[in-house]
Each structure stands twice: as structure tokens, then as C-alpha cells.
Amino acid sequence: MSDARAASAIYDLGYQPYTGHRFGRLHAFRSLFHFSFAGAFGVGRGEKAKSMPALIMTAVYLPAVVQVGVASASGITTFIQYAGYLRFTAFLIALFAAAQAPELIVTDKQHGVLSLYLSRPLTAMDYALAKLCALIAAMLVITLGPQMILFLGKVFIGASPWVAFKAEWTKLFPIIGGTLMTSIFIASIGLLLASFAARRGYATAAVIVFFLLLPPLVEMFRSVTSGDIKRYTVLFHPVYLIMGFADWLFDIEAKRYTAIGRAELPGQLYLYVMLAASALCITWLLRRVRRIEA
């Protein structure tokens, strides 16, 4: 016993409290946003995680470049249509949401790191909004980028770019507003559905089922209804909703033989429904994350 006491020693390691600069809540929010934004494109993960974002990026940017090239070769600038391209990219960002929304929120639950994120100074609302903003920003890369290629192509195809810009610059507001609203609409739905799942596969399936199963269900309901009920049913169809919004935004009259044309609803009504649906999904998402914090 005496030998053990003689061999033991007490060392003063000089533990001291942290006295450096504390960056606070805003810095934590920005860091989580940047990390989630990069994660949406598979940055910092394996090659498999990068494959889906890369395929979708190729699918949305390549047709825009081809469209500008054909318009330049033929000299027909009307070949470039912003509204049609917004409808085209809407389906692809729905696939993007199905693939990447689970990576942003379900992975944290699976790895048990939510309690670390939700410790001070980051709150549950900060966490949810950072994830949502990151997904929206990632979708804007997919939606706004090709639209800007189309816009710049239409401006520089003409003999006088400045004259073409003065005639075309008013389209910037619908382009930015349309891509932003569509991204918010799909991102809020995708992230909310993903928040209910315990595994990434289930979350991906839930988002895909919503955007693929809801349209045929709405069509079935429309086939057995008539009058005003049938007209307003298009507002529950996510594809028709985005199409009607795009037509109204770019002042395009829907063809009479289409469901949107036959509905004859005010164009701004599509915007109001998208805003209401997005607000509902975001509010529900915030409440779900707050329960985890509690």
C-alpha cells in the first residue's frame, strides 16, 4: 500500500474556462446552412451521394444550353420560353427534394445528433429554418440557373444586346419570383414529409408518393365531379398548380383544351394556394422540430 502511495502523483493541468470569442446564434445558423447546402449536392459524402444531384443538374442545364443554341442558330428568339422551362424543372426539383430532403433532416435523427444541434445557442426554429433555407437555395441553383441562361441567351442573341436587354429585363421579376416560389413550395412539402420518417428510404418514398400519387387521385376525383367543384379541384393538383402559376406569372393564356384552361380560375389564385400550402407546411415543420427540442 505504501508503494502505491509513493508511486501516485497529482498533476495540475491548468484547466481554465474558455475566454475566446463566442460567435453566437447567427454564426451557428450560417454554419448549419452552409453545411446543409453543401450536403444537398453530396459535398463531403461519397460518389453515390453526388450522383443524383449531378444527374438532375445535367437534366436541367443541358436543355437550356441546347435551347439557346437552337435559338441562336435559327435566329428565332421566341423558341426560348421561360414559363415552359419553369414547369419542366418543377418535376425535376420534386425528385431532388425526394432524394435530398431526407439527407438533410432524417440523417440527423438516425445518427442522434439533433440534441447536439439543438443545444445552445441554436434553437429548434433555427435548425428547421436553416435546413429549409438550404434546400430552397439548392433548388434555386437548379431552377434559377437555367432560367438565367435562357435570359442571357435571349439578350445576346440579338444584334444589339442593350436593346434586347431593355425589352427583356422586365422578365427578370417573374423569373426570380417564379423560381423562388416554386422552390419554396416543393421544399417545404418535401422537408415536412421527410420529418415524419425515421429512415431515409421511407422519407424518399413519402415525397415520391405525394408528387406521383396525388395527381392521379385528383384526376380520378375530377372525372366524377362537375361544375365549380371540378374547376377548383385543379388547385389540389401540384402539377396544375405550378402550371397555372407559371402561366399567370408570364402572362400566358392557357389553352382551352387543358384542365387549367377549362377551369378559368384567376391566375393569382394559384399563387395564393401555393403560399398557403407553403406556410402550412413550414409551420407544421417548426412544430415538429420543437417537439424534439422539448
N, C-alpha and C positions, 0 to 999 in steps of 0.2 A: 504493500500500500504506500509506503514512504517513497519507493522508487517511482511509482506512478505520479505522486505529487511533485516529485523533483523534476520529472520529465515534462510536466504540463507548463504552459505559459499563457499569458493574456496579452494580446496584441491590440494596440489602439490603431484601428484602421482609419480613423478620422472621418467617419460618416457625417455628412453635412447635408442640410436641405438644399434643394435646387434653388439657385438665386438668379438664374438666367432669365431671358425674356420669354414670356408666355404669349404665344401668338393668338390664342383665344378662339372664340366660336366661329368667326368668319373664316379664319385660316383653315380650321378643321373642315368647314363646309366646302371651301375651294379644293382642298386636298382630296376629299371624297369624290367631288365632282370630276376632277381630272382623272383620278384613278378609275372611276366607273366609266367615263367617256372612252378612255383607252381600252378598258376591258370589253366594251361593246364591240370593238373591232378586233378582239383577240390579242391585243398587245400584252406581252408578259405571260402568255399562255402558249400551249403547243400549236403545231401547224394545223391540227384538226380544228381548233377553235377559230383559226383565221380563215378557214376555207369558206364557210357560209357568208361572212361579210364580204370576202373578196368576190365571190360569185355574184352576190347582189349588186355590189359596186360596178362590176363589169356589165351586168344586165341593164343598169340604168344609165351609165355613162356612154357606153358604146352606141346605142341607138341615137343618142343626142348628137354625137360626133358625126355619125352617118347622115343624120337628118340635115345637119348644117352643110356637110359635104355635097349632098344631092342638091340642096337649095343653091349652093354656090355654083355648082356645075351647070345647073339649068337656068339660074337667074330668077327662079320663082320663089320669092321670099314667103309667099303665103303657104308654102309647104311646111313652114315652121308653125306649130300650133301649141301654145302654152297649156291651154285647158286640157287638150287630149293627152299631153305628157303628164300632167298632174294626175289624171285618172289612171294612167299606166303605172306610174310609180307608187300609187296608193296601195295596189295589190302587193308590190314587192316589199314595201316597208311593213306591211302586215306580216309577211313572212319573216322579215328582220326582227320584228317585235316578238314573234313566236320563238325565235331562236335565241335572242339576246336578253329579253326581259328576265327569263329565269336565271341567266348567268349573273344578272345584277342584284337580284334580291333573294332567290332561293338558295344560292350557293352560300350566302352568309348564314342563313338559318341552318343549313346542313353542317357547316363547319363550326357552328356555335360561337360565332364572333359578334353576333348582334349586341350582346351585353357589353362588349368592348367598345363598339361604335357608339352605343347609347350612354356611355359614361360621360361625365362632364368633360368639356363644355358642350358637346354635340347632343342635341335633343332628338326625340323621335321625329318631330316635324322636319328638322334639318336633314335627318337621314333620308326620309322619304322624298323630300323636295330635291335633294342632291341627286338621288337616283333617277327621279323623274326628269330633271333638267338635263342630266347626262344622256338619257335615252332620247329625249327630244332633240338635243344638239347633234347626236349621232344620226338621227333621222333627217335632220336638215342637211347634213352632208350629202345624203342620198337624194333628197328631193330638191333642195335649192341649188346645189351644184350643177346638175344637168340643165335646169331652167336658165341659169346664168350663162351657160354655154350657148343655149339657144338664143338668148337675148343678145349676147355679144356677136354671135354669128350673124344674126339678122341686121345688126348695126353695121358691121364691117363688110358685109356682102355688097352693100350699095356702093355706088360711085363716090358718094360724099358721106363718110361716116358721121360727120357732125349733123348734117341734115337728117340722116336716118335716126340718129340718137334723139334729136328734138321731136321727131314724130313718134318715137317708140318709148321714151323714158317714162311716160305715164303707166306703162305696163309693169314697171318695177313694183308698184304698190300691190297690185293683185298677185304678182309672182311671189313676193315676200310674204304677204298676208295669207295667200292660199297654201303655200308650203308649210308655213308655221302652224296654221290652224289644223291642217291635215295631220301634221306630225304630233301635235298636242292630243288630238282626238284618238289616234291609234295608240300612241304611247301610254296614255292614261288608262285605256282599256286593257292593253297588254300587261302593264305593270300590276294593275289591280287583280286580274285573273291569276297572274303568277304568284301574287302574295298569298293566295289560298292554298297553294300546293306545297307539299313537303319535299317533293323531289323535282328535279329539273325536267325529267321526261313528262311527268304529269302536267307541269305548268305549260310546257310547249304544246302538248296535246290540247289543253284547255283553250289556248289562244287560237290554235288552228281550227278547232271545232267551232269556236264562236264565229270566226270570219268565213268559214266554209259551210257550216250547217245553218246559221241564221238566214242567209239569203234564200235557200230553197224553202225553208219554213215560211218565210214571208210570202214567197211566190205562191205556195200552196194556199195560204190564207187569202191572198188576193183573188185567187181563182174561184173562191166560193163566196165572195162578197161583192158588193156593188155600191154605187153612189159615193158619198163622201167618205165612207169607211174605206173603200178601196183606194180612193185618192190619197188619203193621209197615211195609208199603210206603207207607202214608199219611204216614209220618214224612219221606219224601223229597219230598212234595208241598208246596211253600211255602204254598199257599193253605190246604190242610187243616191244615197245621202251625199257622198263625195262628188258624184257626177253632177247632181243638181247644184251643189255649192260651186263647183268649178264653172258650170255654165253661167250661173248668175254673176260670178266674180269677173269673168271675162266678157260679159255681155253677149252671150251666145244663146240664141233661141233653140231650145230643144226640139228635135224632130217630132212630128205629131205621132208617128207610129211607135215611139218609145214610151216606156212606162212613165218617165218624167214628163214627157210632152203631153201625154193624156191626163196626167194628174193636174196640170195647170195650177200648181201651187206658187205662191210668191217666192221669189228667189231667196230673199233674206231669211225665210223660214228654215231653209236648210242650214244656214249659219247658226240660227238660234238653237236648233236642235243639237248641233254639234257642240256648241258652247255649253248647253245644259248637260249633255251627256258627259262631257269632259269634266265639268265642275263636280258632278255627282261622283264620278269615278275617283277624282283626286281627293274629295272629302272622305269617301269611304276608305281609300288607301291610307290616309292620315290617321283615321280612327283605328284601323287595324294595327298600324305600327305603334300607336300609343298604347294599345293593349299589351304589346310585347314589352314596352318600357315599364309598364306598371307591374 
